[in-house]
Amino acid sequence: MVRAMLRSILLALDDTPGALAARDLAFALARKTGAGLTAAIVLDAPHTRDLHEPVPLGAGAFAVHRNAKLAEAVEQEAEQVLAAARAAGQDLRFEVVRREEAPEPALLAEGARHDLIVIGRDSTLGREASEDGLSPCIEALIADGVRPLLVVPPGVAPDAAGPVLLGYRETAAAMRTVQLFALLGLGRESEVKLLDFSPEGRAGPGIAGYLARHGCAASAARAEGEEHDVLLAEARSLPARLLVLGAEEEGRLARLILGSATARLLRAAPCPVFIHG
């Protein structure tokens, strides 16, 4: 019998639509696998307290009072989010951690203690909402983190049906992602449709065989074209319940100027995306 090795899940707790879908999916995954669940509340104290904000002469007392009120509001909001999570989880027990750093370092540090980070695609974690609906800390978690992410869009049901769609190209990121996906047992007893973008589709049969040894009903098909466009179209047409891919290894300058193909796919994906850099 193939056993899942998923033992610990970190959930980025928030109240955006994507974060609520991520919360429910993380709860369902914890119940299904028996993995421990930790909900992370990020208070972002440096941002809340405006530690580096210049204060005009004579306005120091006002700034202190205002920042105290802002910090109090953030705490109250965090308590409301936590209460809603406990109500949604019902009898599910989970640990709660509070981090006062900015979201990126907070989740990078906390994520190192877990097997998988589950985050809403639009999670703000106390900051302003991103115009494109993609949490700005996701790029940092992919580029600098050591754990895979499950990025969840708004409106996804935790019990959604459909096959897993896996995009594969012969890159180090794709190889690591496939291995982690298999070892964590996220495709166990599931249909996995592998689209092979390697030259002449040479990698597909071997990868499908590897997944089968981990309990997946895997099949491989050769694919051509721009990988992310093909995967997005296929995820919509199936429809897929999960999309698996390795993050593109692009330079930071290219991402800043153009936005990565991976980021564009994350913004548009109709299902959760399991991704690792």
Summary of the structure (lengths in Angstrom):
residues: 277
radius of gyration: 19.9
end to end distance: 29.6
largest distance: 71.1
contacts: 912
relative contact order: 0.15
helix: 43%
strand: 19%
